[in-house]
Amino acid sequence: MIHVVLYRPEKPMNTGNIMRTCVAIGATLHIIGPISFSLNEKDIKRVGLDYINNLKMIYYKDYDEFLNLNRNADTYYVTRYSKNVYSSFSYKNIAHDYYFMFGRESSGIPHDILREHLDKTIRIPMVMDARSLNLSNCVAIICYEALRQQCFYELSTSEAIKGEDFLIAEEKKNEK
């Protein structure tokens, strides 16, 4: 299972988008506080739509509480300072819990945490003069790589709501 860990997120819109992504992929969201906004804010609910009603989320008052409650978590730390490209790790075991930690929008994951886990840091390649990508985009990139390696286990790979052949059926209906 995939676990998305947000270290003290700052922007409710990003957090709302990440909540929606977590629901869409069946991931659990872990938020490490303290945070500067309410998780009940209108912006989060608007961005998350009705998806967040199905969100599996755990809130931790601080990093120490996260560590204490997830002692054996297989955590990967997403940072621009890593030498490891995210796609060079294997996330294929669908029975395994993979935790992907993402830092604050303004400052990332604290450097002492990164130094403590250098071998488990990962980066998203970018052009040399780019500092970062949007946080919710980073979550999607990393999670979908893990899901791709797991052959999108338990995810629909065709249109499930309107039907697999919706476009063809729609065209035939319009021709009548």
GULUM-65170 format. One line per field, with one value per atom (N, C-alpha, C, O): atom name; x negated, y, z negated. Coordinates in steps of 0.1 Angstrom, whole numbers. Each point is the difference from the previous one (the first is absolute). Layout:
at: [CA ...]
c1: [X ...]
c2: [Y ...]
c3: [Z ...]
! end
This chain:
at: [N CA C O N CA C O N CA C O N CA C O N CA C O N CA C O N CA C O N CA C O N CA C O N CA C O N CA C O N CA C O N CA C O N CA C O N CA C O N CA C O N CA C O N CA C O N CA C O N CA C O N CA C O N CA C O N CA C O N CA C O N CA C O N CA C O N CA C O N CA C O N CA C O N CA C O N CA C O N CA C O N CA C O N CA C O N CA C O N CA C O N CA C O N CA C O N CA C O N CA C O N CA C O N CA C O N CA C O N CA C O N CA C O N CA C O N CA C O N CA C O N CA C O N CA C O N CA C O N CA C O N CA C O N CA C O N CA C O N CA C O N CA C O N CA C O N CA C O N CA C O N CA C O N CA C O N CA C O N CA C O N CA C O N CA C O N CA C O N CA C O N CA C O N CA C O N CA C O N CA C O N CA C O N CA C O N CA C O N CA C O N CA C O N CA C O N CA C O N CA C O N CA C O N CA C O N CA C O N CA C O N CA C O N CA C O N CA C O N CA C O N CA C O N CA C O N CA C O N CA C O N CA C O N CA C O N CA C O N CA C O N CA C O N CA C O N CA C O N CA C O N CA C O N CA C O N CA C O N CA C O N CA C O N CA C O N CA C O N CA C O N CA C O N CA C O N CA C O N CA C O N CA C O N CA C O N CA C O N CA C O N CA C O N CA C O N CA C O N CA C O N CA C O N CA C O N CA C O N CA C O N CA C O N CA C O N CA C O N CA C O N CA C O N CA C O N CA C O N CA C O N CA C O N CA C O N CA C O N CA C O N CA C O N CA C O N CA C O N CA C O N CA C O N CA C O N CA C O N CA C O N CA C O N CA C O N CA C O N CA C O N CA C O N CA C O N CA C O N CA C O N CA C O N CA C O N CA C O N CA C O N CA C O N CA C O N CA C O N CA C O N CA C O N CA C O N CA C O N CA C O N CA C O N CA C O N CA C O N CA C O N CA C O N CA C O N CA C O N CA C O N CA C O N CA C O N CA C O N CA C O]
c1: [-8 8 -9 -11 16 -7 5 12 -22 3 -7 -12 20 -5 -2 10 -22 -3 -3 -10 18 -3 -6 6 -18 -7 4 -5 14 4 4 -6 15 5 4 6 -7 3 12 6 -3 10 12 -1 13 12 4 5 -8 4 -8 5 -18 -8 4 1 2 4 13 2 8 12 -2 7 -16 -3 -6 4 -12 -7 10 0 10 10 8 3 0 8 -8 5 -18 -9 0 1 -3 0 12 -1 13 12 1 4 -8 0 -9 3 -14 -9 0 -7 16 1 -11 -3 -4 -11 5 11 -19 3 -8 -12 18 -7 -4 8 -21 -5 -4 -8 13 -4 -7 6 -18 -8 1 -3 8 2 -12 -10 11 12 1 -10 23 2 7 5 -6 5 14 4 3 14 8 -5 18 9 3 1 -1 4 14 5 3 14 3 12 -23 2 8 0 7 8 -8 4 -16 -9 -3 0 -3 -3 12 -1 13 12 3 5 -7 4 -10 5 -17 -10 2 -1 3 2 13 2 8 13 6 -3 11 6 -9 3 -15 -9 -5 -3 1 -7 9 -5 18 8 -5 2 -10 -5 -15 -6 1 -15 -4 7 -17 -7 -11 -10 12 -10 -4 9 -21 -5 -8 -9 12 -7 -8 4 -17 -9 -4 -2 1 -3 -14 -3 -6 -14 -7 6 -18 -8 -3 0 -3 -2 12 -2 14 12 1 3 -6 0 -10 4 -16 -10 4 -2 7 5 11 0 9 11 -3 9 -20 -4 -14 -8 4 -14 -6 -12 18 -6 4 -1 6 4 -12 -10 13 -10 2 8 -15 3 -11 -12 17 -8 2 12 -22 0 -2 -11 21 -1 -6 5 -17 -7 -8 -5 3 -9 -15 -8 5 -14 -5 -11 20 -4 -8 2 -10 -7 7 -3 14 8 12 9 -8 13 11 -3 15 11 3 4 -7 4 -11 2 -13 -10 2 -8 19 3 12 7 -7 11 11 -2 15 11 11 12 -17 8 9 10 -14 6 14 0 11 13 4 9 -15 3 -8 2 -12 -9 6 7 -10 4 -11 -11 13 -10 5 11 -20 3 -9 -12 19 -7 2 11 -22 1 -3 -10 18 -2 0 7 -16 -2 9 8 -11 8 -3 -10 20 -1 -12 -6 4 -11 -14 -9 8 -13 -3 -11 21 -2 -1 5 -11 -2 -12 -10 10 -12 -12 0 -11 -13 -5 -6 8 -5 7 -6 19 7 -5 -2 -1 -5 -14 -2 -6 -14 1 -8 17 2 5 -3 9 5 -4 7 -20 -5 2 4 -5 2 14 2 7 15 5 13 -21 4 2 -8 18 2 3 5 -8 3 7 0 7 6 -9 -3 -2 -9 7 11 -19 4 -11 -12 14 -11 -8 5 -18 -9 4 -3 9 3 14 5 2 13 -2 -7 14 -1 10 -3 15 10 12 2 7 13 11 -3 15 11 1 -1 4 1 10 -4 16 10 -5 4 -11 -5 -11 0 -8 -10 6 -5 15 7 5 -2 8 6 -11 1 -12 -11 -5 -2 -2 -6 10 -3 15 10 3 2 0 3 -12 3 -15 -11 1 -2 5 2 12 -1 12 11 -3 5 -12 -4 -8 2 -12 -8 9 -4 15 9 11 10 -12 10 14 10 -10 12 10 12 -17 7 12 -1 13 13 4 9 -15 5 6 -4 14 7 -9 -4 1 -8 9 -5 18 10 11 1 7 11 10 7 -6 9 14 10 -9 13 9 12 -17 9 -1 7 -17 -1 -13 -4 -2 -13 1 -10 21 1 9 8 -8 9 -2 10 -22 -2 6 6 -7 6 15 7 -2 15 6 11 -18 4 1 10 -20 0 11 7 -4 11 13 9 -7 12 2 12 -22 1 2 6 -9 2 15 4 3 14 9 12]
c2: [-12 12 12 1 10 12 10 1 5 10 13 0 10 14 7 1 4 7 14 3 7 14 5 0 5 7 14 8 -4 13 8 11 -15 7 14 2 7 14 5 10 -16 5 -9 -12 17 -9 -5 -11 19 -5 -12 -9 9 -11 -12 -11 13 -11 -6 -12 21 -5 -9 -10 15 -8 -13 -10 10 -13 -9 -12 17 -8 -7 -12 19 -5 -11 -11 13 -10 -13 -11 13 -11 -9 -12 19 -8 -7 -12 18 -5 -13 -8 8 -11 -10 -10 13 -9 1 -9 21 2 6 6 -8 6 13 0 10 13 2 -2 5 3 15 4 4 14 2 -3 8 3 15 8 -5 14 5 -7 19 8 6 2 2 6 14 2 7 13 3 11 -22 1 -11 -10 12 -11 -10 4 -16 -11 0 -7 16 1 12 4 3 12 -2 -11 22 0 -4 -8 13 -2 -15 -5 -2 -14 -8 -9 12 -7 3 -9 21 3 -7 -6 6 -7 -15 -7 2 -15 -5 -12 21 -4 -10 0 -8 -11 -11 -10 10 -11 -1 -11 22 -1 -6 -3 0 -7 -14 -7 2 -14 0 -11 22 1 -8 1 -9 -6 9 1 6 10 -1 -3 5 0 13 3 4 12 -2 -7 12 -2 14 10 -8 14 4 12 -21 3 -12 -11 13 -11 -11 -12 15 -10 -10 -12 18 -9 -9 -12 18 -9 -11 -12 15 -11 -10 -12 16 -9 -10 -11 16 -8 -7 -9 11 -7 -4 3 -10 -4 -7 2 -11 -8 4 -8 20 5 1 4 -9 0 14 1 9 13 5 -2 9 6 15 5 3 14 8 -1 8 6 14 9 -7 13 3 -10 22 4 -3 0 -3 -2 -14 -3 -6 -14 -2 7 -18 -4 -12 -5 0 -11 4 7 -12 3 -9 -12 17 -7 -13 -10 9 -12 -11 -11 14 -10 -10 -9 11 -9 -9 4 -15 -10 2 -1 3 1 -11 2 -13 -10 -8 -5 3 -9 6 10 -15 6 -2 6 -16 -3 9 0 7 9 14 5 1 14 9 -1 10 10 13 5 2 14 10 -2 11 11 13 5 1 12 12 0 10 13 11 0 10 11 12 0 10 12 7 -2 9 7 10 1 5 11 -5 5 -16 -4 -15 -5 -3 -15 -7 5 -16 -8 5 3 -2 5 -8 -12 20 -6 -11 -9 11 -11 -13 -11 11 -12 -6 -12 20 -5 -6 -11 17 -5 -13 -9 7 -12 -12 -12 15 -10 2 -2 6 3 -12 3 -15 -11 -2 -8 14 -1 13 1 8 12 -2 -8 14 -1 14 9 -7 12 -2 -11 22 0 8 12 -18 8 12 0 11 12 7 -5 15 8 6 2 1 4 12 1 9 12 1 10 -22 -1 -4 -9 16 -3 -11 -9 10 -10 0 8 -18 -1 3 0 1 1 -12 -11 12 -11 -11 -12 16 -10 -7 -12 19 -7 -10 -11 14 -9 -13 -11 13 -11 -10 -12 18 -8 -7 -12 19 -7 -12 -11 13 -11 -11 -12 15 -11 -8 -12 19 -7 -8 -10 13 -9 -13 -11 12 -12 -8 -12 19 -7 -7 -11 18 -6 -13 -10 11 -12 -12 -11 15 -10 -4 -6 10 -2 5 -6 18 6 -9 1 -9 -10 7 10 -16 5 13 7 -2 13 -3 -10 17 -2 6 11 -19 5 3 2 -2 4 8 -1 8 8 -9 -8 10 -9 6 -7 20 7 0 -4 9 1 -12 -1 -8 -12 0 11 -22 -2 6 6 -8 4 13 1 7 12 9 4 -1 8 -5 7 -20 -7 0 3 -6 -1 14 2 9 13 4 7 -11 4 -7 6 -19 -7 6 1 3 7 13 3 4 13 -1 9 -21 -2 -3 1 -5 -4 12 -2]
c3: [0 0 0 -6 12 1 -11 -3 -4 -10 4 3 -3 3 -13 -8 5 -12 3 7 -12 2 -13 -11 12 -12 0 8 -18 -2 12 3 5 12 -3 -11 20 -2 8 -3 14 9 1 4 -9 0 14 1 9 14 4 6 -9 3 -8 5 -18 -8 5 0 4 5 13 1 8 12 -4 7 -16 -5 -6 2 -10 -5 11 -1 11 11 7 4 -2 6 -8 5 -18 -9 1 0 0 1 14 0 10 14 1 9 -16 1 -12 0 -9 -12 -10 -7 7 -9 -14 0 -10 -13 -1 4 -8 -2 -15 -8 6 -13 0 8 -17 -1 -14 -10 11 -11 -3 8 -20 -4 -8 -1 -4 1 14 7 -3 13 -3 -11 21 -2 5 0 3 5 -5 -5 6 -5 11 11 -15 9 4 9 -15 3 8 3 2 7 13 6 -2 12 12 9 -8 12 2 11 -22 0 5 9 -15 4 15 7 -3 14 10 10 -13 9 -1 10 -22 -2 5 1 1 4 -9 -12 17 -9 -2 -8 15 -1 -15 -5 -2 -13 -10 -11 14 -10 -1 -10 20 0 -4 2 -6 -3 -13 -10 12 -12 -4 7 -18 -4 -15 -8 5 -14 -2 8 -19 -3 -12 -10 10 -11 -4 8 -21 -6 4 1 1 4 6 0 4 7 -10 4 -17 -10 -1 -1 1 -1 12 -1 13 12 -1 3 -8 -1 -10 2 -13 -11 5 -4 12 4 13 4 3 12 -1 9 -19 -3 12 2 4 11 14 9 -8 13 10 -3 15 11 7 10 -15 5 9 -1 12 10 -1 -2 2 -3 13 6 -1 13 -2 -7 14 -1 12 7 -4 11 -3 9 -22 -4 2 -3 7 1 13 10 -10 12 6 11 -17 4 8 -6 18 8 -5 -2 0 -6 8 -7 20 7 -1 6 -13 -1 -12 -1 -6 -11 4 9 -15 3 -11 -12 17 -8 4 -1 7 6 -9 4 -17 -9 -4 -8 13 -3 -15 -5 -2 -14 -9 -12 17 -8 -2 9 -20 -2 3 -6 16 4 -5 3 -10 -5 8 1 5 7 -7 -1 -5 -7 9 7 -8 8 -10 -10 12 -9 2 9 -17 1 14 6 -2 13 0 10 -21 0 -3 4 -12 -4 0 -3 7 2 -14 -10 11 -13 -7 7 -20 -7 4 1 0 5 -9 4 -17 -10 3 -2 5 3 13 0 10 12 -2 6 -13 -2 -8 3 -12 -7 9 -3 14 9 15 9 -7 13 10 12 -16 9 4 10 -17 4 5 1 3 6 15 6 0 15 5 -7 20 7 13 6 -2 13 10 -3 13 9 6 4 -3 6 7 -2 10 5 -11 -11 14 -10 -8 -12 18 -6 -7 -5 5 -7 -14 -3 -6 -15 -4 -7 13 -5 9 9 -12 7 -11 -12 17 -9 -9 5 -18 -9 5 -1 5 3 13 2 7 12 -4 6 -15 -5 -6 3 -11 -6 11 0 10 11 8 3 0 7 -7 6 -19 -8 -2 2 -5 -3 13 -1 12 12 5 7 -10 3 -8 6 -19 -8 5 1 3 5 14 2 6 13 -2 6 -16 -3 -5 1 -7 -6 10 -3 16 11 -4 4 -11 -4 -7 2 -11 -8 -6 -7 9 -6 5 -6 17 6 13 7 -3 13 11 -1 11 11 12 11 -13 11 -7 -12 20 -6 -7 7 -20 -8 -2 -2 2 -3 12 -1 13 12 9 10 -13 8 8 5 -3 7 14 5 2 14 1 10 -20 0 12 6 -1 11 13 8 -6 12 -2 10 -21 -2 1 6 -10 1 15 4 3 15 7 8 -11 6 -4 9 -21 -4 7 4 -2 7 15 7 -1 14 3 12 -22 2 3 2]
! end
